[in-house]
Amino acid sequence: MRINVAQLLKEPVGSVRDHVIDEVGESGYPILGKIQLLRTNRSILVRGRLETSERYVCSRCLEEFDNPLELEIEEEFFLVKDPLSGLPVAPPGDSGALTIDENNILDLSEAVRQYSLLAQPMKPICREGCRGLCPQCGCNLNHETCDCEPARSDSPWAPLLGLASSKKKRKDLERG
């Protein structure tokens, strides 16, 4: 996702360009969207919304699935050389700052990679009602059922749960 910004760098501060993104990312999934490039006194501010997908492994059933991602990009790309004089520009204090190379090419790839990492779910789930794997035999409960006994709870609240269920049984016997 390389954009030549040489013409924009020659324009006055406050100049804006809109750019449509329709490319295939490093992961092989399409990246679609629109961005706006704003010329500032020392950089180009990129804002926009991009859509892509990523392949994940479900944290419950361990099956692979594709998950759509929406990325709200707002990133500043700093100059490494002055566009008018061609002299080097002092780099910003942040060593991880994104830059525009000597050929006036702004590469969005690293920013999209970082925003994709931030948008990833902590525990990806293939679907809302995913039942996961049986803890005893390991079968995928989304596709088949198993005859395993339910696991005993090691919860410190287990005796209280047993007490509540015995009270319910007693009330049912009294009614019936």
C-alpha positions, 0 to 999 in steps of 0.5 A, spaced: 500 500 500 504 505 497 502 511 495 506 517 492 505 523 495 510 528 492 505 532 489 501 533 496 508 535 499 509 541 494 502 543 496 501 548 502 499 546 509 492 544 509 491 541 502 487 534 502 487 528 498 482 522 498 485 516 496 481 509 495 484 503 497 483 496 494 489 492 495 491 485 497 494 485 504 500 481 506 495 476 509 492 474 502 485 478 504 483 484 501 483 491 504 478 496 502 476 503 504 478 510 503 483 514 506 484 522 507 491 525 506 492 531 510 498 535 509 501 538 515 507 543 516 512 537 518 508 530 516 502 527 512 496 525 517 492 519 514 485 518 516 480 513 514 476 507 515 479 500 512 476 493 512 479 487 511 479 480 514 484 475 518 484 468 519 483 466 526 483 459 530 477 459 535 479 459 542 473 454 544 473 449 538 480 450 535 477 450 528 479 456 523 475 461 521 475 468 517 473 474 521 472 481 518 476 487 521 474 494 521 480 499 522 479 506 523 486 509 521 489 515 524 496 516 523 502 521 522 507 520 517 513 524 518 518 527 512 525 524 512 527 530 507 525 537 505 520 536 499 523 543 496 530 543 498 531 536 498 535 536 505 534 531 510 529 533 516 530 532 523 527 525 525 521 526 530 523 524 537 519 518 537 523 512 534 517 508 532 514 514 528 512 512 521 516 516 515 515 518 508 521 515 504 526 519 500 522 518 494 516 521 497 512 514 498 508 513 504 507 506 505 501 504 509 503 497 510 506 497 517 500 502 520 495 497 517 499 491 520 499 495 527 492 497 527 490 489 525 493 487 531 490 492 535 483 490 532 484 482 533 479 479 539 483 476 545 479 470 545 477 469 538 470 465 537 468 462 531 460 464 532 456 466 538 453 459 540 460 455 539 460 449 544 467 448 544 470 441 545 469 436 551 474 437 556 474 429 557 474 426 550 476 432 546 470 431 541 467 438 537 461 439 541 458 443 535 458 437 530 457 431 535 455 429 542 459 425 547 457 420 552 462 423 557 460 424 564 460 432 566 466 434 570 465 435 577 466 442 580 472 444 584 468 450 585 468 452 593 461 454 592 459 447 589 456 445 596 452 451 596 449 449 589 448 442 592 444 445 598 440 449 593 438 443 588 436 439 594 431 444 597 428 445 590 427 437 590 424 437 597 419 443 595 417 439 588 416 432 593 411 437 597 407 439 592 407 433 588 
